[in-house]
Amino acid sequence: MKKIALLFCLAILLSCSDDDSSQPHDTTADVLLKKTITQSNGISYETLFTYDGKKLLQARSVKENKKFNYEGNNISKISWYANPDTDNTLSQTVEFEYLPDGKLKKFKQESDNPLTVEFTYVGQDTVNFVARAYRSAYDFVGYFTVKDNEISEYVYLNGGRPRPSVKYTYDSKNHPLKNVTGYNKLFLYHYFYNSAHFNGFTTNVGSSKNCISNSLIQDPSVIEVMNTYEYNDNGFPKVINKDSNSAADYLFY
C-alpha cells in the first residue's frame, strides 16, 4: 500500500512539472533596444543603448550622451551631455520625484529653459498638472486623461501662449523601450519632453505602445499623423517613419 501511495504522489509531481513546462513563455518580456540609426536630411547617425539588467544606463550618439540614474526601480535623474566624447559639457538635467505608490509626482528640469511640473491624480483616469516655466510670467495649467498607462487626451486650460487640446491614438504593438525598468512611470513627462524635441527617436510618444496620431478635441477632423511603423516578428518597431517620411529611425534589439 505504501508503494502504491508513493507511486501516486510521484505521478502527481510529474504531472505538475509537465503543466509548468507547458506554460507559454513571453518572448517579448526580455526584448531591449540596443541601437537606433537615425536618418534625416541626408544625415545619418547611430545611438547605442547600454543597460545594467533592464535598467537603462545611457543612450550615446555623436550628438549627445544621455545618462540615467536610478533609486531602486525608479529613474531618479536623466543628464544630457552635449560632448559625448568626454561627457564634460552638461547641457540639461531632469530630476524626478515619485509618490509612495510609484506614480510620478514632480519633475524639475535644469537647462537654458528651466521647467518644473507637478502632477495631482484625480480618480482613475485624470491627472492635473501645473507647469512653471521660469522664463515665462505664466503657469501652464491643464490635465491629462489617461487610459492603459498612456495619455489619451491633453486639455490646456490657461497660460502664456494658448495650445490646442488634443486626443492621442496608439497602435496595439510594443514600444521600443517598453521593457526598460522605470520607463513607463515617466509617460507624463514624455509629453513635455516630446513637445520640445521634434527630431530623432524622441518623437516616439508612448510608454508601452506607440503613438500613431493626434487630433484636436474641438475639431476631430484635424488629424496629425505622428509616425508610421514597420514591425518585427515580436511586434516591436523596426522602422519608424517621421515627418511625412522625410526622416526615419531604424531600430535593432
C-alpha positions in Angstrom: 0.0 0.0 0.0 2.9 2.4 0.8 4.5 1.7 -2.5 1.2 2.4 -4.4 0.8 5.7 -2.4 4.4 6.7 -3.3 3.9 6.0 -7.0 0.6 8.0 -6.9 2.4 11.1 -5.4 5.2 10.7 -7.9 2.7 10.7 -10.7 1.1 13.9 -9.4 4.5 15.7 -9.2 5.4 14.6 -12.7 2.0 15.9 -13.9 2.5 19.3 -12.2 6.0 19.5 -13.7 4.6 18.8 -17.2 1.9 21.5 -16.6 4.6 24.1 -15.6 6.7 23.4 -18.7 3.7 23.8 -20.9 3.1 27.4 -19.8 3.9 29.7 -22.7 6.9 31.9 -22.2 6.5 35.6 -23.0 9.2 36.1 -25.7 8.8 39.8 -25.6 9.4 40.4 -21.9 13.2 40.5 -22.3 13.5 42.5 -25.5 15.7 45.6 -25.1 16.6 48.2 -27.7 20.3 48.1 -28.4 20.8 50.5 -31.3 19.0 53.0 -33.5 20.1 54.6 -36.7 18.5 57.9 -37.4 18.4 59.4 -40.9 17.2 62.9 -41.7 18.0 65.5 -44.3 20.8 63.3 -45.7 22.5 62.9 -42.3 22.7 59.5 -40.6 23.9 58.7 -37.1 23.5 55.9 -34.6 22.6 55.8 -30.9 23.8 52.9 -28.7 21.9 51.9 -25.6 23.7 50.5 -22.5 22.0 48.5 -19.7 22.5 47.0 -16.3 20.0 44.2 -16.5 16.9 46.1 -17.6 18.0 49.4 -16.2 19.0 51.8 -18.9 22.3 53.4 -18.1 23.0 55.6 -21.2 22.0 56.4 -24.8 25.0 57.6 -26.6 25.3 59.1 -30.1 27.7 61.5 -31.8 25.3 64.3 -30.8 24.9 63.7 -27.1 25.2 61.2 -24.3 22.1 60.8 -22.2 22.7 59.1 -18.8 20.2 57.6 -16.4 20.3 57.3 -12.6 18.1 55.1 -10.5 16.8 54.9 -7.0 15.5 51.4 -6.6 13.5 50.7 -9.7 12.6 54.4 -10.3 14.5 56.6 -12.8 15.6 59.5 -10.5 17.6 61.6 -12.9 18.5 62.0 -16.6 21.5 64.0 -17.6 22.4 65.2 -21.2 26.0 65.8 -22.2 26.5 67.8 -25.4 30.0 66.5 -25.8 29.6 62.7 -25.8 33.4 62.0 -26.3 34.3 63.5 -22.9 31.0 64.0 -21.1 32.3 67.3 -19.9 29.5 69.6 -21.3 26.4 69.1 -19.2 23.6 70.7 -21.1 20.5 69.6 -19.2 19.3 67.5 -16.2 15.9 66.4 -15.2 15.2 65.0 -11.7 12.1 63.0 -10.8 10.1 62.6 -7.6 7.5 59.8 -7.0 4.6 59.2 -4.8 4.6 56.2 -2.4 2.6 54.2 -4.9 5.2 54.7 -7.6 3.4 57.4 -9.7 5.3 60.4 -10.9 4.8 63.3 -8.5 7.1 66.0 -10.0 9.9 66.6 -12.3 12.4 69.5 -12.4 14.3 70.4 -15.5 17.5 72.4 -15.2 18.5 73.9 -18.6 18.5 77.1 -20.6 14.7 77.0 -20.1 14.1 75.7 -16.6 10.8 74.0 -16.0 9.1 72.4 -13.1 5.9 70.3 -13.5 3.8 68.9 -10.6 1.1 66.3 -11.0 -2.1 65.6 -9.0 -4.1 62.4 -9.6 -7.8 62.6 -9.6 -9.7 59.3 -9.7 -8.5 56.6 -12.0 -8.0 58.4 -15.3 -7.4 62.1 -14.7 -4.1 63.8 -13.9 -4.0 67.6 -13.3 -0.7 69.4 -13.8 0.9 72.8 -13.1 3.9 73.6 -15.3 6.1 76.5 -14.2 8.5 77.8 -16.8 10.8 80.2 -15.1 11.4 82.4 -18.1 7.6 82.9 -18.5 5.2 85.0 -16.5 2.6 82.3 -16.6 2.0 78.9 -15.2 0.7 76.4 -17.7 -2.3 74.6 -16.2 -4.2 71.6 -17.6 -4.9 68.0 -17.3 -4.4 64.6 -18.9 -6.9 61.8 -19.4 -5.0 58.5 -19.0 -6.0 55.1 -20.4 -3.9 52.0 -20.2 -1.0 54.0 -18.8 -0.9 56.2 -21.9 -2.0 59.8 -22.4 -5.3 59.7 -24.3 -6.2 63.4 -24.1 -4.4 66.6 -23.2 -6.5 69.6 -22.2 -4.9 73.0 -22.0 -6.6 75.4 -19.6 -4.6 78.6 -19.4 -1.1 80.1 -19.8 1.0 82.5 -21.7 0.5 81.0 -25.2 -2.6 79.0 -25.9 -2.1 75.5 -27.0 -4.7 73.2 -28.7 -6.2 70.4 -26.6 -5.5 67.1 -28.4 -6.5 63.5 -28.3 -3.9 60.7 -29.0 -4.3 57.3 -30.6 -1.9 54.4 -30.3 -1.2 51.1 -32.0 -1.6 47.7 -30.3 2.1 46.8 -30.6 5.1 47.3 -28.3 7.0 50.5 -27.6 10.8 50.0 -28.2 11.6 50.9 -24.5 8.6 49.0 -23.1 10.8 46.6 -21.0 13.2 49.3 -19.6 12.9 49.4 -15.8 11.0 52.5 -14.7 10.4 53.9 -18.2 6.6 53.5 -18.1 6.4 55.6 -14.9 7.6 58.6 -16.9 4.8 58.6 -19.5 3.5 62.0 -18.3 7.0 63.5 -18.5 7.3 62.2 -22.1 4.6 64.6 -23.2 6.6 67.7 -22.1 9.9 66.3 -23.4 8.5 65.4 -26.8 6.7 68.7 -27.1 10.1 70.4 -27.1 12.1 67.9 -29.2 10.8 67.3 -32.7 13.6 65.2 -34.3 15.2 61.9 -33.6 13.9 59.0 -31.7 12.3 61.2 -29.1 9.2 61.7 -31.2 8.0 58.2 -30.5 5.4 59.1 -27.9 4.2 56.4 -25.6 5.3 54.1 -22.8 4.1 50.6 -23.7 2.5 51.3 -27.1 3.4 53.7 -30.0 1.5 56.9 -30.8 0.2 56.9 -34.4 -1.8 60.2 -34.5 -3.3 63.1 -32.6 -6.4 65.2 -33.3 -7.9 68.4 -32.0 -10.5 67.7 -29.4 -12.5 70.7 -30.6 -12.3 69.6 -34.2 -11.6 65.8 -34.5 -11.3 66.2 -38.3 -7.9 67.9 -37.8 -5.6 64.9 -37.5 -1.9 64.9 -37.4 -0.1 61.6 -38.2 2.7 61.3 -35.7 4.6 58.3 -37.0 4.2 55.3 -39.2 5.8 52.0 -38.2 7.2 48.8 -39.6 7.3 45.9 -37.0 9.4 42.9 -36.4 8.0 39.4 -35.6 7.7 40.3 -31.8 5.6 43.4 -32.5 8.4 46.0 -31.8 9.0 48.8 -34.3 12.0 48.1 -36.6 11.4 51.2 -38.7 9.8 54.5 -37.5 8.9 56.9 -40.3 8.5 60.5 -39.2 7.9 64.0 -40.6 5.9 62.8 -43.7 8.5 60.1 -44.3 11.3 62.6 -44.6 13.1 61.1 -41.6 13.3 57.7 -40.1 14.7 55.6 -37.3 15.9 52.0 -37.8 15.8 50.0 -34.6 17.9 47.0 -33.5 17.2 44.7 -30.5 
